[in-house]
Amino acid sequence: MSEHTTQTDMEKIVSLAKRRGFVFQGSEIYGGLAGTYDYGPLGVLLKNNIRDNWIEKFVSSQTNMYLLDSAILMHPRVWETTGHVDKFVDPLVEDIVTHKRYRADHLLEEAGVSDASSWTPQQMNDFVTKNNHKSPEGNPLGPVRTFNMMLSTKVGTVEDSASVVYLRPETAQGIFLNYKNVMDSFHPKLPFGIAQVGKAFRNEITPRDFIFRVREFEQMEIEYFIHGSQWKETFTFFQEQMLSWITSIGIDSSKIHCVDIPDADRAHYSQRTIDFEFEYPFGQKELFGLAYRTDYDLARHMQESGARLEYVDEVTQEKFIPHVIEPSCGLERAVLAVLLSAYREDTAGDDVRVFLDLPAHIAPYTVAVSPLLKNKEKLWNEARDVFEMLKKEFHHVVWDDHGNIGKRYRRQDEIGTPFCVVIDFDSLEDKTVTIRDRNTTEQIRISKDDLAGWIRARIT
Ligand code: GAP
């Protein structure tokens, strides 16, 4: 019966995400707060699985990686030193009638100026003025100016300029600030990496495209410290590792493009950047990034703080500031690309079945357990027994006895549960269960004793 389709669009994903408890608009009952989203029970499980898998691949299974959890609020001088106060800006333009604000490069790109993102604000301003370019509402636009993307807040009891601090716009700086602490505690030899997963905040001018561009998000970043002479091979190594991880979590690799970012578009600290771009329904855009940050950050922090941040090679006695390769992944974009890659529709006549073809180790639930009929005590008890047995072995087992069996299958398909186990009348006689495959909908009967092993063998 099945005709698999990969045709997706954002409305289907957004609606499924809300309906099934993955992602909700932030502060929804107050009308929403732009650029913020809340994760429901299944969104949390999906996010946790992706995050845990990243930590497993890039940290736990390695011998030279260290985890860190640094404060979100840091000394304001950090962001002056790194150049974020001056250079972490986007071009902003305002509709002078409605006072709506836009990213100037986005506005021009939407109007067909394909290379606007590589222009300076001055070039954009000249274009807008010369062509009398209008806002989407048809109104005149003001001058293009730069807008700092860092969100600030105040600390302490006295409200003056000295109390202003920034919510970190990247987790990376917490790593650079703790480079010396990790060195002093663990004495690692180069190459080694420090990884951090945590929240980052950016005052995006136009947050949009669901969870793609938001103001509060989570980053999974590594600063991998090396001798400068090793940057090229290390860069290639991480590019391959990132590609293999992207595929392993179920993102459609045929929709991934590695794009070398030209000099003019790179962040001020980077000597080479590759963006891993994904073909979203709204266009090919950045999923993750990989940058060669040279010794820029450690050198700047050493200069401004006075802390000694050099590394001494024990063998050659060479003293130098390590360089870094930085793989940087946004968790929300990973969630979005995983959901888009997994979305499938099956058609049988007029009937459309929606399912998420998520890898078993990424799906919120690995297995759902049901009695065929809820109101038959013996079936219910036996199903509960199977449920408890599987719960001991697997983290994510869900009990589902709502509605009829067909509805349960549909619900579990839509949230990507790879296996549904049902206890029926035969189960009571011969200690077997049926297990149904989400993608094929085929069912097989296996012995209760073999069930856990059967599932284990299929979770990679
Ligand atoms: N430390 C380097 C850095 O922050 P970036 O390219 O600005 O580099 C890294 O951000 C990743 O963070 C991006 O590849 C993306 O996955 C994610 N990201 C950045 N801005 C985001 C936003 N506004 N909403 C969601 N994710 C974002």
Boltz pocket constraint, residues with backbone or C-beta under 6 A from the ligand:
constraints:
  - pocket:
      binder: B
      contacts: [[A, 169], [A, 170], [A, 171], [A, 172], [A, 202], [A, 204], [A, 211], [A, 212], [A, 213], [A, 214], [A, 215], [A, 217], [A, 218], [A, 219], [A, 221], [A, 286], [A, 287], [A, 288], [A, 289], [A, 326], [A, 328], [A, 329], [A, 330], [A, 331], [A, 332], [A, 333]]
      max_distance: 6.0
